[in-house]
């Protein structure tokens, strides 16, 4: 049961990778690729194998950067659920009654670093959490640099969480 109602859904925005960082990375990769091609041109046929290996390495690095790059997302908090939608189409919806644990992390100076939400594990045979004391499963985590108002999001989650939800605070990097 939700402890308080929310008149209308509130949305928090995660901007993803900044355009400046994306542009600097692209320019650096193009410069490195150009340097590899210029070296290959200067060395001639003796450098064909090395050039192919270098270009494959650069292509693999670009793929790796594409995988790990922070994607824009939104977090919508309503009276019924909290939903995280990414630009790639991934959606994680968590109803308040499914929320088992919330963990927030702080630097030693008191600055909030992250907020992680954990759902109750689901079972195929219909047992509830009391009959299945399995460890909660992390639904998602959001970091200070990823979202526009982490403190506001945390306050809203704390207001709307169910009474049986465990709230954990941890100081890290001591």
BELMO-V899306 format. One line per field, one symbol per residue. psi: psi as a letter, one per 40 degrees, with the letter a starting at -180 (. if undefined). A space follows every 10 residues. Layout:
# BELMO-V899306
psi=???
This chain:
# BELMO-V899306
psi=hhdiihdiih hhhheahidd dddddddddd dddddddddd dddadeeddd dddddddddd dddddddehh iiiihhhidd ihhhhideeh hhhhideehd ihhiiiidee hhdihhhhih hiideeiadd egfihihhdi iiidedidgd ddddddddde iidehhhhhh hif.
